[in-house]
Amino acid sequence: MAAIGSLVFCTDCGSLLEVNTARKTQILCDVCGTYNEDSSIKVMVTTSKPSAFPSTLRMKLRSEIREVSEAEKQIDASIKETCAKCGCEEVRYYTQQLRSADEGSTVFYTCPQCGNKWNTNN
């Protein structure tokens, strides 16, 4: 029996063998009646080192990557919007696509002073 990917062929006549759902060690060829060893059960795992496929672009990106600390990360942006609860004139916001792609995104606001949260659909 020969296996090419997940396809298994008879070694005598070359016919495509049925899928072995019972996970038997041998598969019977319906065309010539030969029993063939099932090699489709075998699992092959390969690994490669990152240096195995060198790339000019990858090397360029590695040289330009810099570490950002947790304090430097800014998840939200600021905008001049008045908080309805405390009257603060600058709030934090972020957007997220919650509806279908042909509709606008949802904007989530948070007041840094009182913690009030609200959202609007664009």
C-alpha positions in Angstrom: 0.0 0.0 0.0 1.2 3.5 -0.8 0.0 6.6 1.0 0.1 10.1 -0.5 -1.1 12.6 2.0 -4.3 11.2 3.4 -5.0 9.1 0.2 -4.1 5.4 0.4 -3.5 3.2 -2.7 -3.3 -0.5 -3.2 0.3 -1.8 -3.7 -0.8 -4.4 -6.3 -3.3 -2.6 -8.6 -2.9 1.0 -7.6 -6.6 1.6 -6.8 -7.7 4.1 -4.3 -8.6 2.3 -1.1 -11.6 3.1 1.1 -11.2 5.2 4.2 -10.3 3.1 7.2 -13.0 4.2 9.7 -12.6 1.1 11.9 -8.9 1.8 12.3 -7.9 -1.8 11.3 -4.3 -2.5 10.6 -5.1 -3.8 7.1 -7.5 -2.6 4.4 -9.0 -4.9 1.8 -8.8 -3.7 -1.9 -12.2 -4.0 -3.5 -10.7 -4.2 -7.0 -8.0 -7.0 -6.7 -8.8 -8.4 -3.2 -5.3 -7.7 -1.8 -4.9 -6.8 1.9 -2.8 -3.7 2.4 -1.2 -2.3 5.6 -2.9 0.9 6.7 -0.2 3.6 6.8 -2.7 6.5 7.0 -2.9 6.1 10.8 0.7 7.3 11.1 1.2 10.9 12.3 4.3 12.8 11.2 5.4 15.9 13.1 8.1 18.2 11.7 9.7 21.2 13.2 12.1 23.8 11.9 14.3 26.5 13.4 13.4 30.1 12.6 16.8 30.4 11.0 16.0 27.6 8.5 14.2 30.1 6.2 16.2 33.3 6.3 14.4 36.4 5.0 15.6 39.9 4.4 12.3 41.3 5.5 12.3 39.2 8.7 15.8 40.4 9.6 14.7 44.0 9.0 11.7 43.7 11.2 13.7 42.1 14.0 16.1 45.0 14.0 13.2 47.5 14.2 11.2 45.8 17.0 11.3 47.5 20.4 9.9 46.4 23.7 7.0 48.4 25.1 6.4 48.3 28.8 2.9 48.0 30.3 3.1 51.6 31.4 3.8 52.8 27.9 0.9 51.0 26.4 -2.1 53.2 25.6 -5.2 51.1 24.9 -7.7 54.0 24.7 -7.4 57.4 23.1 -8.6 60.7 24.4 -11.3 62.9 22.9 -13.0 66.2 23.7 -16.5 64.8 24.7 -18.4 65.9 27.8 -19.3 63.3 30.4 -23.1 63.4 31.2 -22.5 62.3 34.8 -19.7 64.7 36.0 -19.2 67.2 33.2 -15.6 66.3 32.5 -14.7 67.6 29.1 -12.1 65.0 28.0 -12.9 61.2 28.1 -11.2 58.1 26.9 -12.6 55.9 24.0 -12.0 52.9 21.9 -13.9 51.4 18.9 -14.9 47.9 18.2 -16.7 46.3 15.2 -19.6 44.4 16.8 -22.1 44.4 14.0 -21.8 43.3 10.4 -18.9 44.6 8.3 -21.2 47.0 6.2 -22.3 48.8 9.4 -20.4 51.2 11.5 -18.3 50.4 14.6 -19.3 50.9 18.2 -17.5 53.6 20.2 -17.0 52.9 23.9 -16.4 55.9 26.2 -15.0 56.0 29.7 -14.7 59.1 31.9 -11.3 59.2 33.7 -12.7 61.2 36.6 -15.9 59.4 37.6 -15.6 56.1 35.7 -18.9 56.6 33.9 -19.1 54.4 30.8 -21.4 54.7 27.7 -21.3 53.8 24.0 -22.6 54.9 20.7 -23.1 53.1 17.4 -21.6 54.9 14.4 
